[in-house]
Structure formats: structure tokens, C-alpha cells
Amino acid sequence: MSNNTYRKTTGVVFAAITILHALRLLYGWEAVIGGWTVPFWLSWFAVVFAGCLAWSGLRK
């Protein structure tokens, strides 16, 4: 796999993660992992962090 293909693939994956977390915040979806309810502030962090990674992967 070439470097360009790898960057685009990871960029798309992180863009999907960003979109899903943004939708969770927009619609108020609950996320439960092993009985633990994931707080919404964690999705805000994930939107910023995954969004930066997606932008980094897709910018070239």
C-alpha cells in the first residue's frame, strides 16, 4: 500500500468517526459500552481529535 493510499484510507476512516460522533451529539444518542454510559463531553473531544486526524489524512 502506498503512502498516499494509506493517508486517504485513514482520513476516510477518521472522517466517518467524526461524523458519527457529531451525529451522536446532534441527535442525543446514548452510547453504552459494557454497562458504562459514555458522556457527551467525550464525543466533543472525539469530534475535535478525529476531525484533526481526518483533515491531516485528506489534506493532500
TIKOL-534515 format. One record per residue: residue number from 1; residue in one letter; x, y, z of N, C-alpha, C in turn. Coordinates in Angstrom, 1 decimal, m for minus. Atoms other than C-alpha are relative to their C-alpha. Layout:
REM residues N
<pt><num>NUM</num><residu>A</residu><n_u>X</n_u><n_v>Y</n_v><n_w>Z</n_w><ca_u>X</ca_u><ca_v>Y</ca_v><ca_w>Z</ca_w><c_u>X</c_u><c_v>Y</c_v><c_w>Z</c_w></pt>
...
REM end
This chain:
REM residues 60
<pt><num>1</num><residu>M</residu><n_u>0.9</n_u><n_v>m1.2</n_v><n_w>0.0</n_w><ca_u>0.0</ca_u><ca_v>0.0</ca_v><ca_w>0.0</ca_w><c_u>0.9</c_u><c_v>1.2</c_v><c_w>0.0</c_w></pt>
<pt><num>2</num><residu>S</residu><n_u>m0.8</n_u><n_v>m1.3</n_v><n_w>0.1</n_w><ca_u>1.4</ca_u><ca_v>3.4</ca_v><ca_w>m1.0</ca_w><c_u>m0.3</c_u><c_v>0.9</c_v><c_w>1.2</c_w></pt>
<pt><num>3</num><residu>N</residu><n_u>0.2</n_u><n_v>m1.0</n_v><n_w>m1.1</n_w><ca_u>1.8</ca_u><ca_v>6.2</ca_v><ca_w>1.5</ca_w><c_u>m1.3</c_u><c_v>0.9</c_v><c_w>m0.3</c_w></pt>
<pt><num>4</num><residu>N</residu><n_u>1.2</n_u><n_v>m0.8</n_v><n_w>0.4</n_w><ca_u>m0.9</ca_u><ca_v>8.2</ca_v><ca_w>m0.4</ca_w><c_u>m1.3</c_u><c_v>m0.7</c_v><c_w>0.3</c_w></pt>
<pt><num>5</num><residu>T</residu><n_u>1.2</n_u><n_v>0.8</n_v><n_w>m0.2</n_w><ca_u>m3.4</ca_u><ca_v>5.4</ca_v><ca_w>m0.3</ca_w><c_u>m0.3</c_u><c_v>m0.2</c_v><c_w>1.5</c_w></pt>
<pt><num>6</num><residu>Y</residu><n_u>0.2</n_u><n_v>0.2</n_v><n_w>m1.4</n_w><ca_u>m2.8</ca_u><ca_v>4.8</ca_v><ca_w>3.4</ca_w><c_u>m0.5</c_u><c_v>1.3</c_v><c_w>0.6</c_w></pt>
<pt><num>7</num><residu>R</residu><n_u>0.5</n_u><n_v>m1.2</n_v><n_w>m0.5</n_w><ca_u>m3.3</ca_u><ca_v>8.5</ca_v><ca_w>4.2</ca_w><c_u>m1.5</c_u><c_v>0.3</c_v><c_w>m0.3</c_w></pt>
<pt><num>8</num><residu>K</residu><n_u>1.4</n_u><n_v>m0.2</n_v><n_w>0.4</n_w><ca_u>m6.5</ca_u><ca_v>8.7</ca_v><ca_w>2.2</ca_w><c_u>m1.0</c_u><c_v>m1.0</c_v><c_w>0.8</c_w></pt>
<pt><num>9</num><residu>T</residu><n_u>0.8</n_u><n_v>1.0</n_v><n_w>m0.7</n_w><ca_u>m7.8</ca_u><ca_v>5.5</ca_v><ca_w>3.8</ca_w><c_u>m0.3</c_u><c_v>0.4</c_v><c_w>1.5</c_w></pt>
<pt><num>10</num><residu>T</residu><n_u>0.1</n_u><n_v>m0.4</n_v><n_w>m1.4</n_w><ca_u>m7.1</ca_u><ca_v>6.6</ca_v><ca_w>7.4</ca_w><c_u>m0.8</c_u><c_v>1.3</c_v><c_w>0.1</c_w></pt>
<pt><num>11</num><residu>G</residu><n_u>0.7</n_u><n_v>m1.2</n_v><n_w>0.0</n_w><ca_u>m8.5</ca_u><ca_v>10.0</ca_v><ca_w>6.5</ca_w><c_u>m1.5</c_u><c_v>m0.2</c_v><c_w>m0.1</c_w></pt>
<pt><num>12</num><residu>V</residu><n_u>1.4</n_u><n_v>0.3</n_v><n_w>0.2</n_w><ca_u>m11.8</ca_u><ca_v>8.5</ca_v><ca_w>5.4</ca_w><c_u>m0.6</c_u><c_v>m0.7</c_v><c_w>1.3</c_w></pt>
<pt><num>13</num><residu>V</residu><n_u>0.4</n_u><n_v>0.7</n_v><n_w>m1.2</n_w><ca_u>m12.0</ca_u><ca_v>6.2</ca_v><ca_w>8.5</ca_w><c_u>m0.2</c_u><c_v>1.1</c_v><c_w>1.1</c_w></pt>
<pt><num>14</num><residu>F</residu><n_u>0.1</n_u><n_v>m1.0</n_v><n_w>m1.0</n_w><ca_u>m11.4</ca_u><ca_v>9.2</ca_v><ca_w>10.8</ca_w><c_u>m1.1</c_u><c_v>1.0</c_v><c_w>m0.3</c_w></pt>
<pt><num>15</num><residu>A</residu><n_u>1.1</n_u><n_v>m0.8</n_v><n_w>0.4</n_w><ca_u>m13.9</ca_u><ca_v>11.3</ca_v><ca_w>8.9</ca_w><c_u>m1.3</c_u><c_v>m0.7</c_v><c_w>0.4</c_w></pt>
<pt><num>16</num><residu>A</residu><n_u>1.2</n_u><n_v>0.7</n_v><n_w>m0.4</n_w><ca_u>m16.5</ca_u><ca_v>8.6</ca_v><ca_w>9.4</ca_w><c_u>m0.2</c_u><c_v>0.0</c_v><c_w>1.5</c_w></pt>
<pt><num>17</num><residu>I</residu><n_u>0.0</n_u><n_v>0.0</n_v><n_w>m1.5</n_w><ca_u>m15.7</ca_u><ca_v>8.5</ca_v><ca_w>13.2</ca_w><c_u>m0.5</c_u><c_v>1.4</c_v><c_w>0.4</c_w></pt>
<pt><num>18</num><residu>T</residu><n_u>0.4</n_u><n_v>m1.3</n_v><n_w>m0.3</n_w><ca_u>m16.0</ca_u><ca_v>12.3</ca_v><ca_w>13.3</ca_w><c_u>m1.5</c_u><c_v>0.2</c_v><c_w>m0.3</c_w></pt>
<pt><num>19</num><residu>I</residu><n_u>1.4</n_u><n_v>m0.2</n_v><n_w>0.4</n_w><ca_u>m19.4</ca_u><ca_v>12.3</ca_v><ca_w>11.5</ca_w><c_u>m0.9</c_u><c_v>m0.8</c_v><c_w>1.0</c_w></pt>
<pt><num>20</num><residu>L</residu><n_u>0.8</n_u><n_v>0.8</n_v><n_w>m1.0</n_w><ca_u>m20.8</ca_u><ca_v>9.5</ca_v><ca_w>13.8</ca_w><c_u>m0.1</c_u><c_v>0.7</c_v><c_w>1.4</c_w></pt>
<pt><num>21</num><residu>H</residu><n_u>0.1</n_u><n_v>m0.7</n_v><n_w>m1.3</n_w><ca_u>m19.8</ca_u><ca_v>11.4</ca_v><ca_w>16.9</ca_w><c_u>m0.7</c_u><c_v>1.3</c_v><c_w>0.0</c_w></pt>
<pt><num>22</num><residu>A</residu><n_u>0.8</n_u><n_v>m1.2</n_v><n_w>0.1</n_w><ca_u>m21.2</ca_u><ca_v>14.6</ca_v><ca_w>15.6</ca_w><c_u>m1.5</c_u><c_v>m0.3</c_v><c_w>m0.1</c_w></pt>
<pt><num>23</num><residu>L</residu><n_u>1.4</n_u><n_v>0.4</n_v><n_w>0.0</n_w><ca_u>m24.5</ca_u><ca_v>12.8</ca_v><ca_w>14.8</ca_w><c_u>m0.5</c_u><c_v>m0.4</c_v><c_w>1.4</c_w></pt>
<pt><num>24</num><residu>R</residu><n_u>0.4</n_u><n_v>0.4</n_v><n_w>m1.3</n_w><ca_u>m24.5</ca_u><ca_v>11.4</ca_v><ca_w>18.3</ca_w><c_u>m0.3</c_u><c_v>1.3</c_v><c_w>0.8</c_w></pt>
<pt><num>25</num><residu>L</residu><n_u>0.2</n_u><n_v>m1.2</n_v><n_w>m0.7</n_w><ca_u>m24.2</ca_u><ca_v>14.9</ca_v><ca_w>19.7</ca_w><c_u>m1.3</c_u><c_v>0.7</c_v><c_w>m0.5</c_w></pt>
<pt><num>26</num><residu>L</residu><n_u>1.1</n_u><n_v>m0.7</n_v><n_w>0.6</n_w><ca_u>m26.8</ca_u><ca_v>16.3</ca_v><ca_w>17.3</ca_w><c_u>m1.3</c_u><c_v>m0.6</c_v><c_w>0.4</c_w></pt>
<pt><num>27</num><residu>Y</residu><n_u>1.2</n_u><n_v>0.7</n_v><n_w>m0.3</n_w><ca_u>m29.4</ca_u><ca_v>13.7</ca_v><ca_w>18.0</ca_w><c_u>m0.2</c_u><c_v>m0.5</c_v><c_w>1.4</c_w></pt>
<pt><num>28</num><residu>G</residu><n_u>0.1</n_u><n_v>0.4</n_v><n_w>m1.4</n_w><ca_u>m28.6</ca_u><ca_v>13.0</ca_v><ca_w>21.6</ca_w><c_u>0.0</c_u><c_v>m1.5</c_v><c_w>0.2</c_w></pt>
<pt><num>29</num><residu>W</residu><n_u>m0.1</n_u><n_v>1.4</n_v><n_w>m0.2</n_w><ca_u>m27.9</ca_u><ca_v>9.3</ca_v><ca_w>21.1</ca_w><c_u>0.8</c_u><c_v>m0.4</c_v><c_w>1.2</c_w></pt>
<pt><num>30</num><residu>E</residu><n_u>m0.8</n_u><n_v>0.6</n_v><n_w>m1.1</n_w><ca_u>m26.8</ca_u><ca_v>7.3</ca_v><ca_w>24.1</ca_w><c_u>1.0</c_u><c_v>m1.0</c_v><c_w>m0.5</c_w></pt>
<pt><num>31</num><residu>A</residu><n_u>m1.0</n_u><n_v>1.0</n_v><n_w>0.3</n_w><ca_u>m23.7</ca_u><ca_v>5.2</ca_v><ca_w>23.9</ca_w><c_u>0.4</c_u><c_v>m0.7</c_v><c_w>1.3</c_w></pt>
<pt><num>32</num><residu>V</residu><n_u>m0.3</n_u><n_v>0.8</n_v><n_w>m1.2</n_w><ca_u>m23.2</ca_u><ca_v>2.4</ca_v><ca_w>26.4</ca_w><c_u>1.0</c_u><c_v>m1.1</c_v><c_w>m0.4</c_w></pt>
<pt><num>33</num><residu>I</residu><n_u>m1.0</n_u><n_v>1.0</n_v><n_w>0.2</n_w><ca_u>m20.1</ca_u><ca_v>0.2</ca_v><ca_w>26.5</ca_w><c_u>0.2</c_u><c_v>m0.8</c_v><c_w>1.3</c_w></pt>
<pt><num>34</num><residu>G</residu><n_u>m0.1</n_u><n_v>0.9</n_v><n_w>m1.2</n_w><ca_u>m20.2</ca_u><ca_v>m2.7</ca_v><ca_w>28.9</ca_w><c_u>m0.7</c_u><c_v>0.6</c_v><c_w>1.2</c_w></pt>
<pt><num>35</num><residu>G</residu><n_u>0.8</n_u><n_v>m0.5</n_v><n_w>m1.1</n_w><ca_u>m22.8</ca_u><ca_v>m1.0</ca_v><ca_w>31.1</ca_w><c_u>0.4</c_u><c_v>1.4</c_v><c_w>0.4</c_w></pt>
<pt><num>36</num><residu>W</residu><n_u>m0.5</n_u><n_v>m1.3</n_v><n_w>m0.3</n_w><ca_u>m20.9</ca_u><ca_v>2.3</ca_v><ca_w>31.2</ca_w><c_u>m0.6</c_u><c_v>1.0</c_v><c_w>m1.1</c_w></pt>
<pt><num>37</num><residu>T</residu><n_u>0.5</n_u><n_v>m1.0</n_v><n_w>0.9</n_w><ca_u>m22.7</ca_u><ca_v>5.3</ca_v><ca_w>29.6</ca_w><c_u>1.1</c_u><c_v>1.0</c_v><c_w>m0.3</c_w></pt>
<pt><num>38</num><residu>V</residu><n_u>m1.0</n_u><n_v>m0.9</n_v><n_w>0.4</n_w><ca_u>m20.3</ca_u><ca_v>7.3</ca_v><ca_w>27.6</ca_w><c_u>m0.5</c_u><c_v>1.4</c_v><c_w>0.0</c_w></pt>
<pt><num>39</num><residu>P</residu><n_u>0.4</n_u><n_v>m1.4</n_v><n_w>m0.2</n_w><ca_u>m20.5</ca_u><ca_v>11.0</ca_v><ca_w>28.5</ca_w><c_u>0.1</c_u><c_v>0.8</c_v><c_w>m1.3</c_w></pt>
<pt><num>40</num><residu>F</residu><n_u>0.0</n_u><n_v>m0.8</n_v><n_w>1.2</n_w><ca_u>m21.2</ca_u><ca_v>13.6</ca_v><ca_w>25.8</ca_w><c_u>1.3</c_u><c_v>0.8</c_v><c_w>m0.2</c_w></pt>
<pt><num>41</num><residu>W</residu><n_u>m1.2</n_u><n_v>m0.8</n_v><n_w>0.1</n_w><ca_u>m18.1</ca_u><ca_v>15.6</ca_v><ca_w>26.6</ca_w><c_u>1.1</c_u><c_v>m0.9</c_v><c_w>m0.8</c_w></pt>
<pt><num>42</num><residu>L</residu><n_u>m1.0</n_u><n_v>0.9</n_v><n_w>0.7</n_w><ca_u>m16.1</ca_u><ca_v>12.5</ca_v><ca_w>25.3</ca_w><c_u>m0.2</c_u><c_v>0.1</c_v><c_w>m1.5</c_w></pt>
<pt><num>43</num><residu>S</residu><n_u>0.2</n_u><n_v>m0.1</n_v><n_w>1.5</n_w><ca_u>m17.8</ca_u><ca_v>12.8</ca_v><ca_w>21.9</ca_w><c_u>0.4</c_u><c_v>1.4</c_v><c_w>m0.5</c_w></pt>
<pt><num>44</num><residu>W</residu><n_u>m0.6</n_u><n_v>m1.3</n_v><n_w>0.4</n_w><ca_u>m16.9</ca_u><ca_v>16.5</ca_v><ca_w>21.8</ca_w><c_u>1.5</c_u><c_v>m0.1</c_v><c_w>m0.3</c_w></pt>
<pt><num>45</num><residu>F</residu><n_u>m1.5</n_u><n_v>0.3</n_v><n_w>0.2</n_w><ca_u>m13.3</ca_u><ca_v>15.5</ca_v><ca_w>22.3</ca_w><c_u>0.3</c_u><c_v>m0.8</c_v><c_w>m1.2</c_w></pt>
<pt><num>46</num><residu>A</residu><n_u>m0.2</n_u><n_v>0.9</n_v><n_w>1.1</n_w><ca_u>m13.6</ca_u><ca_v>12.8</ca_v><ca_w>19.7</ca_w><c_u>m0.3</c_u><c_v>0.7</c_v><c_w>m1.3</c_w></pt>
<pt><num>47</num><residu>V</residu><n_u>0.3</n_u><n_v>m0.8</n_v><n_w>1.2</n_w><ca_u>m15.1</ca_u><ca_v>15.2</ca_v><ca_w>17.1</ca_w><c_u>1.2</c_u><c_v>0.8</c_v><c_w>m0.3</c_w></pt>
<pt><num>48</num><residu>V</residu><n_u>m1.2</n_u><n_v>m0.8</n_v><n_w>0.3</n_w><ca_u>m12.1</ca_u><ca_v>17.5</ca_v><ca_w>17.5</ca_w><c_u>1.2</c_u><c_v>m0.8</c_v><c_w>m0.4</c_w></pt>
<pt><num>49</num><residu>F</residu><n_u>m1.2</n_u><n_v>0.9</n_v><n_w>0.2</n_w><ca_u>m9.4</ca_u><ca_v>14.8</ca_v><ca_w>17.7</ca_w><c_u>m0.1</c_u><c_v>m0.7</c_v><c_w>m1.3</c_w></pt>
<pt><num>50</num><residu>A</residu><n_u>0.2</n_u><n_v>0.8</n_v><n_w>1.3</n_w><ca_u>m10.8</ca_u><ca_v>12.6</ca_v><ca_w>14.9</ca_w><c_u>m0.1</c_u><c_v>0.9</c_v><c_w>m1.2</c_w></pt>
<pt><num>51</num><residu>G</residu><n_u>0.1</n_u><n_v>m0.9</n_v><n_w>1.1</n_w><ca_u>m11.6</ca_u><ca_v>15.6</ca_v><ca_w>12.8</ca_w><c_u>1.4</c_u><c_v>0.5</c_v><c_w>m0.4</c_w></pt>
<pt><num>52</num><residu>C</residu><n_u>m1.4</n_u><n_v>m0.4</n_v><n_w>0.4</n_w><ca_u>m7.9</ca_u><ca_v>16.8</ca_v><ca_w>13.0</ca_w><c_u>0.7</c_u><c_v>m1.1</c_v><c_w>m0.7</c_w></pt>
<pt><num>53</num><residu>L</residu><n_u>m0.7</n_u><n_v>1.1</n_v><n_w>0.7</n_w><ca_u>m6.7</ca_u><ca_v>13.3</ca_v><ca_w>12.1</ca_w><c_u>m0.6</c_u><c_v>m0.2</c_v><c_w>m1.4</c_w></pt>
<pt><num>54</num><residu>A</residu><n_u>0.6</n_u><n_v>0.1</n_v><n_w>1.3</n_w><ca_u>m9.2</ca_u><ca_v>13.2</ca_v><ca_w>9.2</ca_w><c_u>0.6</c_u><c_v>1.1</c_v><c_w>m1.0</c_w></pt>
<pt><num>55</num><residu>W</residu><n_u>m0.5</n_u><n_v>m1.1</n_v><n_w>0.7</n_w><ca_u>m8.1</ca_u><ca_v>16.6</ca_v><ca_w>8.0</ca_w><c_u>1.5</c_u><c_v>m0.3</c_v><c_w>m0.4</c_w></pt>
<pt><num>56</num><residu>S</residu><n_u>m1.5</n_u><n_v>0.3</n_v><n_w>0.3</n_w><ca_u>m4.4</ca_u><ca_v>15.6</ca_v><ca_w>8.2</ca_w><c_u>0.1</c_u><c_v>m1.1</c_v><c_w>m1.0</c_w></pt>
<pt><num>57</num><residu>G</residu><n_u>m0.1</n_u><n_v>1.1</n_v><n_w>1.0</n_w><ca_u>m5.0</ca_u><ca_v>12.4</ca_v><ca_w>6.2</ca_w><c_u>m0.5</c_u><c_v>0.4</c_v><c_w>m1.4</c_w></pt>
<pt><num>58</num><residu>L</residu><n_u>0.6</n_u><n_v>m0.4</n_v><n_w>1.3</n_w><ca_u>m7.1</ca_u><ca_v>14.1</ca_v><ca_w>3.5</ca_w><c_u>0.5</c_u><c_v>1.3</c_v><c_w>m0.6</c_w></pt>
<pt><num>59</num><residu>R</residu><n_u>m0.4</n_u><n_v>m1.3</n_v><n_w>0.5</n_w><ca_u>m5.4</ca_u><ca_v>17.4</ca_v><ca_w>3.0</ca_w><c_u>0.8</c_u><c_v>0.0</c_v><c_w>m1.2</c_w></pt>
<pt><num>60</num><residu>K</residu><n_u>m0.8</n_u><n_v>m0.1</n_v><n_w>1.3</n_w><ca_u>m3.0</ca_u><ca_v>16.4</ca_v><ca_w>0.2</ca_w><c_u>m0.7</c_u><c_v>m0.6</c_v><c_w>m1.1</c_w></pt>
REM end
